[in-house]
Amino acid sequence: IALFVAGFLMILNNPKILRFDSSFQLSFLSTLALIFFSPHVEKRLSFVPKKFKLREILGATISTQIFVLPFLLYKMGMFSVVSLPVNLLVLFFVPITMFFGFLAGGLGFVSGFLATPFGWIAYAFSTYELWIVNLFSKLPFAAFDISIPLWLTLFIYIGYAILLFKLSRNKKYVLDKEKF
């Protein structure tokens, strides 16, 4: 509910983001995937160890990739073959990079000297992340063109909604059954 309220308030503030802001649309779809789809994907990854949150990271990555793929094919017309391994190699470090970047930015208001070490740490992690992205993007098979029309995109998302409805209904049934 909080996601839909936040989305509604953002659209209320600027209605153009609904039609013209791909970053808003992708963020909204990704968050939907994390909330509703990721738990179901994670259950099917029981063979992946929970150590270092690998199962959670893989589940989140797969669910968001699947969920945003139709939109990306419609808007950008590109399918990245390497997006899953790149995300798996980078995703663990993104919160760390953001944390040190936040510290550097916050301390920068107080003292550039205090902020510098945190800035260098954030820079090191960012350099690694960009290196991975550049390395994989140079592969000859990294991405290829596939464009789908809007009607097919909407049809796929209707299918996702039906699938999520069935999965959540089955989950409710299992929970109700466990009560007795």
Secondary structure, 3 states (H helix, E strand, C coil): CHHHHHHHHHHHHCCHHHHHCHHHHHHHHHHHHHHHHHHHHHHCCCCCCCHHHHHHHHHHHHHHHHHHHHHHHHHCCEEECCHHHHHHHHHHHHHHHHHHHHHHHHHHCCCHHHHHHHHHHHHHHHHHHHHHHHHHHCCCCCEEECCCCHHHHHHHHHHHHHHHHHHHHHHHHHHHHHHC
